[in-house]
């Protein structure tokens, strides 16, 4: 009886787990820099600090929208690209794991490179 119970528990844990969610999580730290220091960083409208900063972004297929705002400069809006998180391939035999990774966003990841955003003074933008 103990063997059947252990087998059942182990089987359940294997089926209920998802590799990308377990190993890499549903958020990722991304470095945001700008050509001017102190630009306000907003993620989907929420204030996250000033540049330069390492911020946590929720993972997902479309990623999150980041805005850099500073007085006297044009607001820059960008959306870092996401790509498939290769660790999720470990779920090949576990369709439930794929589903969990997809729902949590862990199926995707951001590039590890720091993002350097060039902000332009408002006067230069208006003259163009």
C-alpha positions in Angstrom: 0.0 0.0 0.0 2.8 2.4 0.8 4.4 1.8 -2.6 1.1 2.7 -4.4 0.7 5.8 -2.3 4.2 7.0 -3.0 3.8 6.2 -6.7 0.5 8.2 -6.8 2.0 11.2 -5.0 5.1 11.2 -7.3 2.9 10.9 -10.4 0.7 13.7 -9.3 3.7 16.0 -8.6 5.2 15.2 -12.0 2.0 15.9 -13.8 1.2 19.1 -11.8 4.6 20.6 -12.2 5.7 22.8 -15.0 9.4 23.2 -15.7 9.6 26.8 -16.9 7.4 28.1 -14.0 9.3 26.1 -11.4 12.8 26.9 -12.8 12.5 30.4 -14.1 9.4 31.9 -12.6 6.7 34.1 -14.0 8.6 37.4 -13.7 12.1 38.4 -15.0 14.4 41.2 -14.0 15.2 43.5 -16.9 17.8 46.4 -16.9 16.4 49.7 -18.2 18.8 52.5 -19.1 18.3 55.8 -20.9 20.6 58.4 -22.4 19.4 60.8 -19.5 19.5 59.7 -15.9 16.4 59.9 -13.8 13.8 59.3 -16.4 10.6 57.8 -14.8 9.9 54.2 -15.7 6.3 53.1 -16.0 5.2 49.6 -16.7 1.6 49.4 -18.0 1.0 52.8 -16.3 2.5 51.8 -12.9 5.5 53.8 -11.6 8.6 51.5 -11.2 11.3 54.0 -10.4 13.9 56.0 -12.4 16.6 55.1 -14.9 19.0 53.3 -14.6 17.1 50.5 -12.9 16.6 46.8 -12.8 12.8 46.2 -12.8 10.8 43.0 -12.6 8.5 42.4 -15.6 5.7 39.8 -15.8 6.5 37.2 -18.5 4.0 36.6 -21.3 3.8 36.2 -25.1 3.3 39.9 -25.7 5.4 41.2 -22.9 4.7 44.5 -21.0 4.5 48.0 -22.2 7.3 50.3 -20.8 7.2 54.1 -20.9 10.0 56.5 -20.0 8.9 59.9 -19.0 11.0 63.0 -18.2 10.1 66.7 -18.2 11.3 68.4 -21.4 11.7 65.1 -23.3 9.4 63.2 -25.5 7.8 60.2 -23.8 9.3 56.9 -25.2 7.1 53.9 -25.2 8.4 50.4 -26.1 7.6 46.8 -25.6 10.5 44.4 -25.1 10.3 41.4 -27.3 9.7 38.0 -25.8 10.9 34.6 -27.1 10.1 31.1 -26.1 11.7 29.9 -22.9 13.6 26.8 -24.0 13.4 25.2 -20.5 9.7 24.6 -21.2 10.7 22.0 -23.8 11.2 19.7 -20.8 7.4 19.5 -20.7 7.3 17.5 -23.9 5.6 14.6 -22.2 3.5 16.7 -19.9 0.7 18.7 -21.6 -0.4 20.0 -18.2 3.0 21.5 -17.7 2.7 23.4 -21.0 -0.7 24.7 -19.9 0.6 25.9 -16.6 3.6 27.6 -18.2 1.4 29.3 -20.7 -1.0 30.6 -18.1 1.7 31.9 -15.8 3.6 33.4 -18.8 6.7 31.3 -18.0 6.6 29.8 -21.5 8.2 33.1 -22.6 11.2 35.2 -21.6 12.8 38.5 -22.3 16.3 39.0 -23.7 18.9 39.4 -21.0 20.6 42.4 -22.6 20.2 45.8 -20.9 17.8 48.1 -22.8 19.2 51.6 -23.6 16.4 54.0 -24.6 17.3 57.2 -26.4 15.1 60.1 -25.3 14.9 63.2 -27.4 14.3 66.8 -26.1 10.9 68.1 -27.1 12.3 71.0 -29.1 14.2 68.6 -31.4 11.1 66.5 -32.0 8.9 69.5 -32.8 11.4 70.8 -35.4 11.3 67.6 -37.4 
